[in-house]
């Protein structure tokens, strides 16, 4: 299912300036230990998570980090699969 605006629970396909593609899921964990980095979960409280919120496919975002700016293009926005989210990527 395609969704227009990135929000908590969105799965987002990003392309960096070097053309690499990465898919992430925006989550709001109660603690950093609840994040599943292996399955692409990132916190909405992280710099990338905050930068993504409210954007749509086709837009470019700029993430400010201590090491400088990182640019991404939002390729696609989807609703996360609730089964995969609840089971850490296992069906």
MOPAC internal coordinates of N, CA, C and O (Angstrom, degrees):
PM7 1SCF
backbone

  N    0.0000 0     0.00 0     0.00 0    0    0    0
  C    1.4541 1     0.00 0     0.00 0    1    0    0
  C    1.5292 1   108.84 1     0.00 0    2    1    0
  O    1.2310 1   120.33 1   -53.78 1    3    2    1
  N    1.3061 1   116.98 1   126.22 1    3    2    1
  C    1.4622 1   120.54 1   179.16 1    5    3    2
  C    1.5193 1   110.28 1   -86.61 1    6    5    3
  O    1.2310 1   120.92 1   -37.38 1    7    6    5
  N    1.3035 1   115.85 1   142.62 1    7    6    5
  C    1.4569 1   123.11 1  -179.59 1    9    7    6
  C    1.5176 1   107.17 1  -130.75 1   10    9    7
  O    1.2310 1   120.15 1   -35.34 1   11   10    9
  N    1.3189 1   117.31 1   144.66 1   11   10    9
  C    1.4583 1   119.72 1  -176.46 1   13   11   10
  C    1.5178 1   114.80 1   -79.93 1   14   13   11
  O    1.2310 1   119.69 1   134.43 1   15   14   13
  N    1.3258 1   118.20 1   -45.57 1   15   14   13
  C    1.4612 1   121.24 1  -169.72 1   17   15   14
  C    1.5318 1   110.85 1  -108.40 1   18   17   15
  O    1.2310 1   120.83 1   -46.39 1   19   18   17
  N    1.3306 1   116.02 1   133.61 1   19   18   17
  C    1.4660 1   120.94 1   178.55 1   21   19   18
  C    1.5198 1   109.11 1   -72.85 1   22   21   19
  O    1.2310 1   121.61 1   -50.33 1   23   22   21
  N    1.3403 1   114.53 1   129.67 1   23   22   21
  C    1.4672 1   121.89 1   178.01 1   25   23   22
  C    1.5220 1   108.32 1  -147.82 1   26   25   23
  O    1.2310 1   120.23 1    -2.03 1   27   26   25
  N    1.3259 1   117.17 1   177.97 1   27   26   25
  C    1.4576 1   120.70 1   176.78 1   29   27   26
  C    1.5271 1   108.37 1   -56.45 1   30   29   27
  O    1.2310 1   120.48 1   -47.71 1   31   30   29
  N    1.3211 1   116.70 1   132.29 1   31   30   29
  C    1.4513 1   122.02 1  -178.74 1   33   31   30
  C    1.5151 1   113.73 1    95.92 1   34   33   31
  O    1.2310 1   120.06 1   170.89 1   35   34   33
  N    1.3268 1   117.49 1    -9.11 1   35   34   33
  C    1.4701 1   120.16 1   178.58 1   37   35   34
  C    1.5191 1   110.32 1   -74.19 1   38   37   35
  O    1.2310 1   120.97 1   -35.14 1   39   38   37
  N    1.3356 1   115.76 1   144.86 1   39   38   37
  C    1.4620 1   121.86 1   166.68 1   41   39   38
  C    1.5142 1   105.39 1  -102.66 1   42   41   39
  O    1.2310 1   120.89 1   -51.43 1   43   42   41
  N    1.3287 1   115.89 1   128.57 1   43   42   41
  C    1.4537 1   121.25 1  -171.26 1   45   43   42
  C    1.5248 1   109.30 1  -125.37 1   46   45   43
  O    1.2310 1   120.87 1   -51.19 1   47   46   45
  N    1.3269 1   115.94 1   128.81 1   47   46   45
  C    1.4561 1   121.49 1   174.40 1   49   47   46
  C    1.5234 1   106.64 1   -96.39 1   50   49   47
  O    1.2310 1   121.31 1   -57.15 1   51   50   49
  N    1.3438 1   115.10 1   122.85 1   51   50   49
  C    1.4661 1   121.94 1  -177.29 1   53   51   50
  C    1.5204 1   110.19 1  -116.87 1   54   53   51
  O    1.2310 1   121.08 1   -30.19 1   55   54   53
  N    1.3242 1   115.54 1   149.81 1   55   54   53
  C    1.4657 1   121.75 1   172.92 1   57   55   54
  C    1.5193 1   107.01 1  -124.29 1   58   57   55
  O    1.2310 1   120.70 1   -52.96 1   59   58   57
  N    1.3475 1   116.26 1   127.04 1   59   58   57
  C    1.4633 1   119.14 1   179.66 1   61   59   58
  C    1.5245 1   110.14 1   -87.14 1   62   61   59
  O    1.2310 1   120.77 1    -0.79 1   63   62   61
  N    1.3131 1   116.14 1   179.21 1   63   62   61
  C    1.4658 1   121.64 1  -175.56 1   65   63   62
  C    1.5275 1   112.79 1   -63.86 1   66   65   63
  O    1.2310 1   119.93 1   158.98 1   67   66   65
  N    1.3308 1   117.74 1   -21.02 1   67   66   65
  C    1.4633 1   121.28 1   178.53 1   69   67   66
  C    1.5284 1   111.57 1   -91.80 1   70   69   67
  O    1.2310 1   120.11 1  -177.10 1   71   70   69
  N    1.3292 1   117.39 1     2.90 1   71   70   69
  C    1.4546 1   121.54 1   178.15 1   73   71   70
  C    1.5175 1   114.99 1    88.76 1   74   73   71
  O    1.2310 1   120.11 1  -178.65 1   75   74   73
  N    1.3353 1   117.39 1     1.35 1   75   74   73
  C    1.4654 1   120.21 1   179.20 1   77   75   74
  C    1.5225 1   109.89 1   -72.50 1   78   77   75
  O    1.2310 1   120.93 1   -39.59 1   79   78   77
  N    1.3336 1   115.83 1   140.41 1   79   78   77
  C    1.4625 1   122.64 1  -179.35 1   81   79   78
  C    1.5173 1   109.01 1  -104.89 1   82   81   79
  O    1.2310 1   120.86 1   -42.40 1   83   82   81
  N    1.3364 1   115.96 1   137.60 1   83   82   81
  C    1.4592 1   121.71 1   178.14 1   85   83   82
  C    1.5245 1   107.82 1  -142.04 1   86   85   83
  O    1.2310 1   120.79 1   -39.56 1   87   86   85
  N    1.3226 1   116.09 1   140.44 1   87   86   85
  C    1.4570 1   120.46 1   176.38 1   89   87   86
  C    1.5170 1   108.51 1  -111.73 1   90   89   87
  O    1.2310 1   120.64 1   -49.26 1   91   90   89
  N    1.3229 1   116.39 1   130.74 1   91   90   89
  C    1.4627 1   121.55 1  -179.82 1   93   91   90
  C    1.5235 1   109.50 1  -129.86 1   94   93   91
  O    1.2310 1   121.21 1   -23.10 1   95   94   93
  N    1.3231 1   115.29 1   156.90 1   95   94   93
  C    1.4596 1   121.93 1   173.90 1   97   95   94
  C    1.5240 1   108.00 1  -116.19 1   98   97   95
  O    1.2310 1   120.47 1   -51.11 1   99   98   97
  N    1.3030 1   116.70 1   128.89 1   99   98   97
  C    1.4583 1   121.82 1  -179.89 1  101   99   98
  C    1.5250 1   109.30 1   -85.66 1  102  101   99
  O    1.2310 1   120.32 1   -60.38 1  103  102  101
  N    1.3232 1   116.99 1   119.62 1  103  102  101
  C    1.4595 1   121.75 1  -177.78 1  105  103  102
  C    1.5193 1   110.29 1  -126.53 1  106  105  103
  O    1.2310 1   121.42 1   -17.22 1  107  106  105
  N    1.3211 1   114.88 1   162.78 1  107  106  105
  C    1.4625 1   121.66 1   176.55 1  109  107  106
  C    1.5257 1   107.13 1  -122.88 1  110  109  107
  O    1.2310 1   120.46 1  -101.08 1  111  110  109
  N    1.3396 1   116.73 1    78.92 1  111  110  109
  C    1.4701 1   119.89 1  -177.40 1  113  111  110
  C    1.5188 1   110.99 1   -74.09 1  114  113  111
  O    1.2310 1   121.01 1   -27.03 1  115  114  113
  N    1.3363 1   115.67 1   152.97 1  115  114  113
  C    1.4630 1   118.51 1   176.05 1  117  115  114
  C    1.5213 1   111.05 1   -78.12 1  118  117  115
  O    1.2310 1   120.58 1   162.40 1  119  118  117
  N    1.3462 1   116.49 1   -17.60 1  119  118  117
  C    1.4621 1   120.55 1   174.29 1  121  119  118
  C    1.5283 1   108.41 1  -152.54 1  122  121  119
  O    1.2310 1   120.24 1   -24.94 1  123  122  121
  N    1.3446 1   117.15 1   155.06 1  123  122  121
  C    1.4739 1   119.94 1   179.32 1  125  123  122
  C    1.5293 1   112.68 1   -59.23 1  126  125  123
  O    1.2310 1   119.76 1   154.44 1  127  126  125
  N    1.3341 1   118.07 1   -25.56 1  127  126  125
  C    1.4586 1   121.29 1  -179.70 1  129  127  126
  C    1.5291 1   111.67 1   -67.34 1  130  129  127
  O    1.2310 1   119.69 1   161.08 1  131  130  129
  N    1.3293 1   118.19 1   -18.92 1  131  130  129
  C    1.4599 1   121.41 1  -179.49 1  133  131  130
  C    1.5256 1   112.48 1   -82.66 1  134  133  131
  O    1.2310 1   119.47 1   169.84 1  135  134  133
  N    1.3174 1   118.61 1   -10.16 1  135  134  133
  C    1.4626 1   121.14 1   179.67 1  137  135  134
  C    1.5255 1   110.39 1   -71.41 1  138  137  135
  O    1.2310 1   120.46 1   -39.37 1  139  138  137
  N    1.3072 1   116.73 1   140.63 1  139  138  137
  C    1.4563 1   122.58 1   177.33 1  141  139  138
  C    1.5282 1   107.49 1  -110.17 1  142  141  139
  O    1.2310 1   120.99 1   -94.56 1  143  142  141
  N    1.3418 1   115.71 1    85.44 1  143  142  141
  C    1.4627 1   121.57 1  -176.12 1  145  143  142
  C    1.5244 1   111.57 1   -61.80 1  146  145  143
  O    1.2310 1   120.08 1   146.11 1  147  146  145
  N    1.3370 1   117.45 1   -33.89 1  147  146  145
  C    1.4671 1   120.55 1  -177.67 1  149  147  146
  C    1.5232 1   111.88 1   -64.31 1  150  149  147
  O    1.2310 1   119.91 1   154.92 1  151  150  149
  N    1.3220 1   117.78 1   -25.08 1  151  150  149
  C    1.4614 1   121.66 1  -179.86 1  153  151  150
  C    1.5264 1   111.81 1  -107.85 1  154  153  151
  O    1.2310 1   120.64 1  -159.29 1  155  154  153
  N    1.3380 1   116.38 1    20.71 1  155  154  153
  C    1.4530 1   120.80 1   170.64 1  157  155  154
  C    1.5107 1   116.50 1    79.03 1  158  157  155
  O    1.2310 1   119.75 1  -161.57 1  159  158  157
  N    1.3219 1   118.08 1    18.43 1  159  158  157
  C    1.4569 1   118.60 1   178.59 1  161  159  158
  C    1.5212 1   110.52 1   -79.73 1  162  161  159
  O    1.2310 1   121.29 1   -46.24 1  163  162  161
  N    1.3382 1   115.14 1   133.76 1  163  162  161
  C    1.4619 1   120.36 1   173.46 1  165  163  162
  C    1.5230 1   108.37 1  -130.50 1  166  165  163
  O    1.2310 1   120.94 1   -32.32 1  167  166  165
  N    1.3022 1   115.81 1   147.68 1  167  166  165
  C    1.4613 1   121.75 1  -178.39 1  169  167  166
  C    1.5202 1   111.18 1   -77.71 1  170  169  167
  O    1.2310 1   121.20 1   -36.27 1  171  170  169
  N    1.3293 1   115.31 1   143.73 1  171  170  169
  C    1.4636 1   119.63 1   174.51 1  173  171  170
  C    1.5246 1   110.85 1   -67.59 1  174  173  171
  O    1.2310 1   120.42 1   165.90 1  175  174  173
  N    1.3374 1   116.80 1   -14.10 1  175  174  173
  C    1.4614 1   120.98 1   178.77 1  177  175  174
  C    1.5322 1   112.97 1   -88.84 1  178  177  175
  O    1.2310 1   120.18 1   174.27 1  179  178  177
  N    1.3401 1   117.25 1    -5.73 1  179  178  177
  C    1.4686 1   121.03 1   178.37 1  181  179  178
  C    1.5299 1   108.96 1   -79.80 1  182  181  179
  O    1.2310 1   119.89 1   -17.34 1  183  182  181
  N    1.3338 1   117.82 1   162.66 1  183  182  181
  C    1.4665 1   119.47 1   177.82 1  185  183  182
  C    1.5372 1   113.01 1   -56.69 1  186  185  183
  O    1.2310 1   119.96 1   137.27 1  187  186  185
  N    1.3352 1   117.69 1   -42.73 1  187  186  185
  C    1.4651 1   120.20 1   179.21 1  189  187  186
  C    1.5312 1   109.96 1   -67.40 1  190  189  187
  O    1.2310 1   120.38 1   135.78 1  191  190  189
  N    1.3169 1   116.89 1   -44.22 1  191  190  189
  C    1.4616 1   120.72 1   179.61 1  193  191  190
  C    1.5215 1   112.24 1   -58.83 1  194  193  191
  O    1.2310 1   120.56 1   133.91 1  195  194  193
  N    1.3288 1   116.53 1   -46.09 1  195  194  193
  C    1.4747 1   120.45 1   178.89 1  197  195  194
  C    1.5201 1   111.22 1   -62.96 1  198  197  195
  O    1.2310 1   120.31 1   141.03 1  199  198  197
  N    1.3394 1   117.02 1   -38.97 1  199  198  197
  C    1.4646 1   120.73 1  -178.88 1  201  199  198
  C    1.5259 1   111.71 1   -68.36 1  202  201  199
  O    1.2310 1   119.75 1   147.89 1  203  202  201
  N    1.3408 1   118.08 1   -32.11 1  203  202  201
  C    1.4584 1   121.68 1  -177.83 1  205  203  202
  C    1.5217 1   114.04 1   -74.71 1  206  205  203
  O    1.2310 1   120.34 1   144.67 1  207  206  205
  N    1.3248 1   116.95 1   -35.33 1  207  206  205
  C    1.4625 1   120.78 1  -173.89 1  209  207  206
  C    1.5246 1   112.61 1   -52.20 1  210  209  207
  O    1.2310 1   121.42 1   -49.70 1  211  210  209
  N    1.3343 1   114.89 1   130.30 1  211  210  209
  C    1.4549 1   120.72 1   175.37 1  213  211  210
  C    1.5162 1   115.50 1    87.47 1  214  213  211
  O    1.2310 1   119.80 1   172.99 1  215  214  213
  N    1.3313 1   117.99 1    -7.01 1  215  214  213
  C    1.4640 1   120.65 1  -179.44 1  217  215  214
  C    1.5284 1   111.25 1   -88.79 1  218  217  215
  O    1.2310 1   120.60 1   -10.64 1  219  218  217
  N    1.3223 1   116.47 1   169.36 1  219  218  217
  C    1.4564 1   122.58 1  -178.50 1  221  219  218
  C    1.5216 1   110.04 1  -130.65 1  222  221  219
  O    1.2310 1   120.92 1   -11.86 1  223  222  221
  N    1.3380 1   115.84 1   168.14 1  223  222  221
  C    1.4622 1   120.98 1   178.14 1  225  223  222
  C    1.5271 1   110.06 1   -57.93 1  226  225  223
  O    1.2310 1   121.13 1   -40.14 1  227  226  225
  N    1.3306 1   115.45 1   139.86 1  227  226  225
  C    1.4520 1   121.85 1   179.73 1  229  227  226
  C    1.5160 1   113.42 1    96.11 1  230  229  227
  O    1.2310 1   119.89 1   162.99 1  231  230  229
  N    1.3167 1   117.81 1   -17.01 1  231  230  229
  C    1.4625 1   120.29 1  -178.72 1  233  231  230
  C    1.5221 1   110.95 1   -84.66 1  234  233  231
  O    1.2310 1   121.18 1   -25.84 1  235  234  233
  N    1.3190 1   115.35 1   154.16 1  235  234  233
  C    1.4540 1   121.99 1   173.83 1  237  235  234
  C    1.5162 1   107.87 1  -102.40 1  238  237  235
  O    1.2310 1   121.03 1   -42.25 1  239  238  237
  N    1.3342 1   115.64 1   137.75 1  239  238  237
  C    1.4614 1   119.75 1   176.10 1  241  239  238
  C    1.5242 1   108.28 1  -119.04 1  242  241  239
  O    1.2310 1   121.28 1   -26.75 1  243  242  241
  N    1.3036 1   115.17 1   153.25 1  243  242  241
  C    1.4540 1   122.07 1   176.54 1  245  243  242
  C    1.5173 1   107.02 1  -121.94 1  246  245  243
  O    1.2310 1   120.98 1   -54.65 1  247  246  245
  N    1.3304 1   115.73 1   125.35 1  247  246  245
  C    1.4610 1   121.74 1   179.76 1  249  247  246
  C    1.5186 1   107.90 1  -106.56 1  250  249  247
  O    1.2310 1   120.63 1   -57.40 1  251  250  249
  N    1.3161 1   116.40 1   122.60 1  251  250  249
  C    1.4621 1   120.67 1   176.57 1  253  251  250
  C    1.5153 1   109.02 1   -88.42 1  254  253  251
  O    1.2310 1   120.67 1   -55.98 1  255  254  253
  N    1.3260 1   116.32 1   124.02 1  255  254  253
  C    1.4561 1   121.95 1   177.70 1  257  255  254
  C    1.5236 1   108.41 1  -125.88 1  258  257  255
  O    1.2310 1   120.19 1   -13.10 1  259  258  257
  N    1.3319 1   117.24 1   166.90 1  259  258  257
  C    1.4669 1   119.11 1   176.95 1  261  259  258
  C    1.5289 1   112.76 1   -59.19 1  262  261  259
  O    1.2310 1   120.21 1   156.63 1  263  262  261
  N    1.3502 1   117.21 1   -23.37 1  263  262  261
  C    1.4665 1   120.57 1  -179.10 1  265  263  262
  C    1.5180 1   112.86 1   -94.52 1  266  265  263
  O    1.2310 1   120.24 1  -177.36 1  267  266  265
  N    1.3313 1   117.15 1     2.64 1  267  266  265
  C    1.4598 1   120.49 1  -179.99 1  269  267  266
  C    1.5182 1   112.08 1   124.50 1  270  269  267
  O    1.2310 1   121.04 1     7.55 1  271  270  269
  N    1.3234 1   115.62 1  -172.45 1  271  270  269
  C    1.4621 1   120.86 1  -177.83 1  273  271  270
  C    1.5312 1   111.02 1   -89.40 1  274  273  271
  O    1.2310 1   121.44 1   -37.65 1  275  274  273
  N    1.3344 1   114.85 1   142.35 1  275  274  273
  C    1.4617 1   122.19 1   174.79 1  277  275  274
  C    1.5244 1   106.66 1  -120.52 1  278  277  275
  O    1.2310 1   120.66 1   -47.87 1  279  278  277
  N    1.3198 1   116.34 1   132.13 1  279  278  277
  C    1.4686 1   121.16 1  -179.27 1  281  279  278
  C    1.5248 1   110.28 1  -108.59 1  282  281  279
  O    1.2310 1   121.41 1   -42.97 1  283  282  281
  N    1.3253 1   114.91 1   137.03 1  283  282  281
  C    1.4625 1   122.43 1   175.78 1  285  283  282
  C    1.5196 1   108.81 1  -132.39 1  286  285  283
  O    1.2310 1   121.16 1   -30.09 1  287  286  285
  N    1.3261 1   115.38 1   149.91 1  287  286  285
  C    1.4589 1   120.92 1   169.02 1  289  287  286
  C    1.5181 1   106.78 1  -109.14 1  290  289  287
  O    1.2310 1   120.64 1   -48.30 1  291  290  289
  N    1.3275 1   116.38 1   131.70 1  291  290  289
  C    1.4575 1   121.47 1   178.37 1  293  291  290
  C    1.5311 1   107.19 1   -79.71 1  294  293  291
  O    1.2310 1   120.57 1   -65.37 1  295  294  293
  N    1.3276 1   116.51 1   114.63 1  295  294  293
  C    1.4595 1   122.08 1  -177.52 1  297  295  294
  C    1.5188 1   110.97 1   -86.74 1  298  297  295
  O    1.2310 1   120.58 1   135.59 1  299  298  297
  N    1.3432 1   116.50 1   -44.41 1  299  298  297
  C    1.4624 1   121.10 1  -175.72 1  301  299  298
  C    1.5176 1   109.78 1  -153.86 1  302  301  299
  O    1.2310 1   120.76 1   -31.74 1  303  302  301
  N    1.3309 1   116.15 1   148.26 1  303  302  301
  C    1.4569 1   122.68 1   177.00 1  305  303  302
  C    1.5206 1   107.45 1  -127.97 1  306  305  303
  O    1.2310 1   120.58 1   -53.25 1  307  306  305
  N    1.3475 1   116.50 1   126.75 1  307  306  305
  C    1.4665 1   121.92 1   178.93 1  309  307  306
  C    1.5146 1   110.23 1  -134.68 1  310  309  307
  O    1.2310 1   120.81 1   -17.53 1  311  310  309
  N    1.3272 1   116.05 1   162.47 1  311  310  309
  C    1.4599 1   121.20 1   172.37 1  313  311  310
  C    1.5178 1   107.12 1   -77.27 1  314  313  311
  O    1.2310 1   120.34 1   -43.59 1  315  314  313
  N    1.3344 1   116.96 1   136.41 1  315  314  313
  C    1.4597 1   120.40 1   178.08 1  317  315  314
  C    1.5193 1   110.15 1   -66.60 1  318  317  315
  O    1.2310 1   120.80 1   -31.99 1  319  318  317
  N    1.3285 1   116.08 1   148.01 1  319  318  317
  C    1.4598 1   121.96 1   176.09 1  321  319  318
  C    1.5272 1   107.96 1   -74.40 1  322  321  319
  O    1.2310 1   119.00 1   -65.29 1  323  322  321
  N    1.3411 1   119.50 1   114.71 1  323  322  321
  C    1.4672 1   120.95 1  -175.51 1  325  323  322
  C    1.5238 1   113.10 1   -62.45 1  326  325  323
  O    1.2310 1   119.53 1   149.50 1  327  326  325
  N    1.3342 1   118.50 1   -30.50 1  327  326  325
  C    1.4601 1   120.69 1   178.88 1  329  327  326
  C    1.5264 1   109.84 1   -67.78 1  330  329  327
  O    1.2310 1   120.44 1   133.45 1  331  330  329
  N    1.3408 1   116.77 1   -46.55 1  331  330  329
  C    1.4582 1   119.92 1   179.54 1  333  331  330
  C    1.5237 1   111.13 1   -66.01 1  334  333  331
  O    1.2310 1   119.82 1   142.46 1  335  334  333
  N    1.3177 1   117.94 1   -37.54 1  335  334  333
  C    1.4556 1   121.01 1   178.45 1  337  335  334
  C    1.5218 1   110.93 1   -62.82 1  338  337  335
  O    1.2310 1   120.25 1   134.27 1  339  338  337
  N    1.3213 1   117.13 1   -45.73 1  339  338  337
  C    1.4633 1   122.15 1  -176.41 1  341  339  338
  C    1.5249 1   112.55 1   -71.13 1  342  341  339
  O    1.2310 1   119.86 1   154.07 1  343  342  341
  N    1.3239 1   117.88 1   -25.93 1  343  342  341
  C    1.4608 1   120.80 1  -175.56 1  345  343  342
  C    1.5242 1   113.64 1  -108.62 1  346  345  343
  O    1.2310 1   120.28 1  -168.79 1  347  346  345
  N    1.3017 1   117.07 1    11.21 1  347  346  345
  C    1.4572 1   120.59 1   179.56 1  349  347  346
  C    1.5043 1   113.88 1    66.18 1  350  349  347
  O    1.2310 1   120.78 1  -145.90 1  351  350  349
  N    1.3393 1   116.12 1    34.10 1  351  350  349
  C    1.4546 1   120.64 1   176.05 1  353  351  350
  C    1.5085 1   114.63 1    94.24 1  354  353  351
  O    1.2310 1   119.64 1  -176.93 1  355  354  353
  N    1.3378 1   118.30 1     3.07 1  355  354  353
  C    1.4593 1   122.42 1  -179.44 1  357  355  354
  C    1.5226 1   110.39 1  -104.24 1  358  357  355
  O    1.2310 1   119.89 1   -42.85 1  359  358  357
  N    1.3067 1   117.82 1   137.15 1  359  358  357
  C    1.4744 1   121.96 1   174.60 1  361  359  358
  C    1.5007 1   109.37 1   -95.81 1  362  361  359
  O    1.2310 1   120.10 1   180.00 1  363  362  361

